[in-house]
Amino acid sequence: MSSPEWNNPVVKWVDSRLPVFSMMHHSTAGYPTPRNLSYWWNFGSLALTVLIVMVLTGIFLVMNYTPHVDMAFDSVERIMRDVNYGWLIRYVHMNGASMFFIVVYIHIFRGIYYGSYKGPREILWIIGVVIMLLMMGTAFMGYVLPWGQMSLWGATVITNLFSAFPIVGDFIVTLLWGGFSVDNPTLNRFFSLHYLLPFVLFGVVGLHLWALHQVKSNNPLGVEMKAPEDSIPFHPYYTIKDLFGMSAFFMFFMFFVFWAPNYMGHPDNYIPANPMVTPAHIVPEWYFLPYYAILRAITFDIFFIPAKLGGVLAMFASILVWMALPWLDRSKVKSAKFRPVYKWFFWVLFADFIFLGWLGQMPAEQPYVIMAQLATVYYFAHFLVVLPLMAKLEKSVVLPQSIASAVLKKDA
């Protein structure tokens, strides 16, 4: 694509030496986008916006945080009470983690519903799952930093899971702890990685956007752009749409910051960490609860695999199975709009995921354990059994010939 002609002499001079304006033009006004994208496509840009907010607030928090077990909790309290607008920065950062996961979960399930993992977008989808894994690592390490009761014991429980791996497990746990218990070296390691990983996230998000611009966006019909009338420029049509969605989202975000800042947190984390007192019920943050339920559902040995190792493997597999979606679902039709049976199974999967999240906060006792086991069985069966079978047995609705024909027919 040729570079546009710039009328402003300063812009023209800069662009001829560093084509930053041409790159911005190519990514907005020159970027062809399907003309039928709905508001469900806002969540990609929302995720990037929340990531920027998280990095900026994190930088300001670090200026006043002390990564030491004797001072970390007090330094957070000082941020809340003595630093100018420290309470606001911390509440934005703390609730921003939850907002980030809300946006990304919607983004992922939208991709599953509309088949955004299918060719030619396999690499784009896999990079998205990598982003999810990096988010989870960053969020877990950040939750440890306030050094409250749930921070300490959550870190102890989760890091101990790696001891289930034979031969290397104990070495990994010792490496994470920096010693033989969760203590000051652990806090320093997590602080360092929590500060580093968001910048790694930015790099992977850059790859995600690069892949997106190469293969172009999917759309609600799941039909590829074939003719010029199937697309419109990203700017101004979708920049305006994104700004409207962003305004609505930030109203939702700020409601929690100003009126319910601790609604998605745990009250035990306002108690200083005490290694001599174990909380009555140790639970992770809400966005980890479905995987925590899967972890606890494996209470029996699987052949030669011990129960603890089986739970850890099932927990990681529940995320990694998303990477295999392009090959597990071999249907040539992308969008659930034209797959009547798949549509119902999608909503069953969604309900199962929510159900697992609820079970993750329940005590590890009956009847919750058997319910978690049944929900876990369906979760994996959906990907490994239901999707391959539907690709062979389901009869899809006839697809429109093009995006433009479907849109113009609807307008008429």
Beta strands, then each sheet from edge to edge (+ up, - down):
strand 1: 32-34
strand 2: 231-233
sheet 1: 1+ 2-
end
